[in-house]
Amino acid sequence: MGRLADRWMRLDPAWGITVVRLIMAVVIIVTGYQKFTAGVGRVTAIMANDGIPLPAVAGVGITALELLGGLLLLVGLGGRVLGLLYVAEFLVVSFYVQLPKEGFIAARLPIMLLAGALMLVVAGSGKLALDRVLWRPKPGPTAHSGTASAAPRQAGSAHTA
């Protein structure tokens, strides 16, 4: 049991980000799909009833963000940018629509999605993400490349200036 606990404690926290990202993506995709199948007219009417400015534009934009953005989130592409967009969406849904009209019980899920969106902005998409493959930092110069500013020295290194 000690060995298992050691492995668990050494698990890269980016895997936790991945789990949250994947669950968040599924929730958002399903919600976007429901908006899409309900039709723009229904989504626009709901947004107008909730007092959202430019409800027709918002309805199409949020439906696309949830459906297409959710698919991008699922594969881990553009996590930080999507996170910013979802922060804006879930701030409005949580504190402008749900909390004042229906109370905290109704606002719990949007508030949790807001937390997930903030996590994406701060931490990125996590493991198993296209962001990690496409935007991987290029390796810098090495100590053997002849440049003076090669690799930073670690504390306790035997190398001196």
Secondary structure, DSSP 8 states (H G I E B T S, - for coil): -HHHHHHHHTS-THHHHHHHHHHHHHHHHHHHHHHHHH-HHHHHHHHHHTT-SSHHHHHHHHHHHHHHHHHHHHHTSSHHHHHHHHHHHHHHIIIIIIHHHH-HHHHHHHHHHHHHHHHHHHH-S-SS-HHHHHT-------TTTT-TT-S---TT-S---
